[in-house]
C-alpha cells in the first residue's frame, strides 16, 4: 500500500493529466453528431497504425519475454483496429455509391 501511495504522489501530475484527458475525450466524443461519427472513428482507427509501428519497435528492442509478449499483443490488437477502421470506411462509402439498374 505504501508503494502505491508513493507512486501516486510521485506521478500525481501525470495521473491528473490522464484523468483530465479522459473527461475531455468523453465530452468531445459525446458532442459529435451521428453523421460524423463513422468517418471520424474510421479515421481514428486508421491512425492506430502508429501503435503497430511502435509495438514492432518495442519487440525489436525486447530482451525479455514480457516486453516481447506485450509488443506482440499490441501488434495484433492494433492490426485488428486498423482493419476494422478500413472495413467501416468501406461500408460507409458503399452507402454513397449509385446502384446499378438491371
C-alpha angles and dihedrals in degrees: 000000000000091000091051092052091046089051092050093049092045095050100030093126093052092045090051091051091050093049091046092050090051091055092044091050092050091049094048095046094046090056096052111110116242091244092062098040098086098047092046094048094047090050092048090050091051090053086058086085086088088066090053092053092046093050091049088053090050090051090049092055096039116121096172134055099246097059089045092052093044091048091050092050090048090052091051095047093043091050091050090051094049093047090046090052092053092046091052091048091049092050090048092051091048088064091062098049118103115248117240117243117226 
